[in-house]
Amino acid sequence: MKKKEWLIILLIGVLAAGMILGRRLFSSSAGKPDPYGDVNAPKKEAEGEWVAIVHHNRIILYFDSGVDSEYTVEGDVGEMHIEVRDGRWHVKDVECYDYTCKKMGWADQNNLFPIICLPNDLVIVDAETAWNMMEKE
């Protein structure tokens, strides 16, 4: 190979490495923006873990599992009330005809399955998983 070809290959390699490094630097899990440009994406480190509530494939609410609180979100059929306590969360009450999400009980960062309310089209899942789901669409 000629010197010019080596320089082109080297330049492409440096650009690729720079892009990979830049993506890693600007996509930390604490403040990683939602792929849809959600202005409500968490900008600080969570005391527990960032959890997202997804409605129609859009993140509508983030909450910190380390902060005890209650949240209410609107789904297709009605409201869902989520309680967060001691690093865990569950559906406290829901307006729908199924109640499967309420029966799923308490969840935490070690759960294998998200809490899902099919009638309301709501999913409660850790924020990192929600971001990864959004990036694949």
N, C-alpha and C positions, 0 to 999 in steps of 0.2 A: 504494500500500500504506500501511497505517496504521503508526504508530510501534510498536505492540505486535507486529505481524507481523515487522517488521524486527528487533526484539529477539529474537524466537524464532529466526529464521534465524541471527542472529549467535551466539546461544547454542549452537545445533546445530553451527555451524561451529567454534566454539571447543572444544566437546567432542570433535568428530571429530579436530581437529588435536592435541588433548591425547592422545587414544588412539593416534594414529599415532606421535607423538613418544615416548610411553611405551613402545610396543612396540619401537621402534628402540633406545631407551636400554637396555632390559632384555633384548635379544636379540643381544648381540655374539657373533661366531662363536667366540671363545675359550671362553666359559663358557656358551654357550647351552644350556639344558637340553633334553634329549630330550623330544619331545611327550608321551611316555608317563610322564613324571615319573621318569625313571631317576636314582636317587641316585648312580650311578657316572659320571654325565656329567662331563666334564672341567671343572674349576673354575679352571684357570690357563692361561696362555698356553703354547702348544706351542713346543718348540725347532724343530721342523720343521712338521708339519701333523698335526692330529688325524685319525686313521683309525678307522673303525668296522667291527666285524664283526657282521653281521646274521644272525640265525637265526629262522626263522618270523616275519618282519616285526618282530622285536624286536632292539634293539641289545644284544648280550651282552658286548661288550668294546670298549674304546677303547684305542688305543695312539698314542704320539707317534712320528712317522716320523723325528724328529731324534735319537732315542735308540736306539742299537743294542741289540737284545734279541731274545729268542725267546718265543713265546706258543703255548699249546696250548688249543684249544677243542674242545668235544664237539658233533658233528653228529648227524644221524639214523642214519648208518651206522657212524660211528666218529670217531676224533680227527683233527684237522687241526693241523699244526705250522707256524707262520708265523715266518719269520726277517725281521728288520728290520736293515738295514745301510746306512749312508751315505745316508740319506733315501729309501731304496727298500725294498720288501718283496716277498716271494714265498712261495708254499707250498713249504716244505722237504720235507714228507712228509704223506701223507694216507691214511686208511683208508677206501677206497671202491673201487668196481669200474670207475671211469671215468678218473681221473687227469687230466682236462682242466685242472683248476685248477692242477695242478703243472706241466703243459706250457705254461701261459700265460706263465711266466717272471716276470721282475722287473717291478714296477709302481712308479710314483711319482705325484706330484701332477699330472703332465701327461698321464697315460694317459686315453684316451677311454672305455675299457671297464673295469668293475670285474672283480675276480677272482671267479668264480662256481663253486661246487661244487654241482651239481644233486643228486647222490645224498644229500649231507649237508644240503642246503638252507641253505648258508652263502654269504654275499656279503661281500667285503672291498671297501669303498668309502670315499672321504673322508667325514668326519663331516658336513660341511655337506650333501652330497648325501643321506646317510642321513636327516638331520633333515628335509630337504625331502620325501623319499619318505614319511616317517611323517606329516607334516602333511597330505598329500593324501589319506590313507586315511580 
